[in-house]
């Protein structure tokens, strides 16, 4: 996977290059953090309605 750091506007601010991640068989838990994750898996989630 190629990793970049981006700012709030989506512009690349740092290129970390290719990294190899060893994972578990189960998917990673959804984090409750700010700013929210912008990966395709979490971006697809519906926003909370108030």
C-alpha atoms as one frame of an Amber mdcrd trajectory, in Angstrom:
protein
   0.000   0.000   0.000   1.307   3.462  -0.806   0.812   5.955   2.043   0.433
   9.734   1.859  -0.344  12.402   4.445  -2.967  14.831   3.181  -4.361  18.092
   4.533  -8.044  18.906   5.062  -8.378  19.869   1.383  -6.991  16.525   0.183
  -3.625  17.914  -1.002  -0.658  15.588  -0.398   1.697  17.058   2.219   4.022
  14.069   2.701   4.744  10.860   0.778   5.574   7.929   3.072   6.160   5.517
   0.194   5.134   1.884   0.038   4.447   0.101   3.325   3.566  -3.511   4.053
   1.021  -4.081   6.813   0.522  -7.391   8.551  -3.093  -7.654   9.616  -5.494
  -9.976  11.299  -8.121 -11.995   9.474 -10.890  -9.749  10.842 -11.315  -6.151
   9.577 -10.068  -3.299  11.718 -12.623  -1.681  14.044 -14.272   1.590  13.074
 -12.618   4.445  14.961 -14.462   7.317  16.568 -11.857  10.003  15.921 -11.570
  13.451  14.409 -10.875  14.035  11.638 -12.830  11.000  10.453 -11.148   8.367
   8.331 -11.430   9.093   4.574 -10.636   5.588   3.290 -13.160   4.097   0.809
 -14.543   1.706   3.433 -15.403   4.428   5.950 -16.229   7.173   3.445 -19.176
   5.063   2.230 -20.856   5.146   5.654 -23.878   7.387   6.024 -23.519  10.539
   8.096 -25.464  10.730  11.350 -28.731  12.621  11.079 -29.537  15.027  13.896
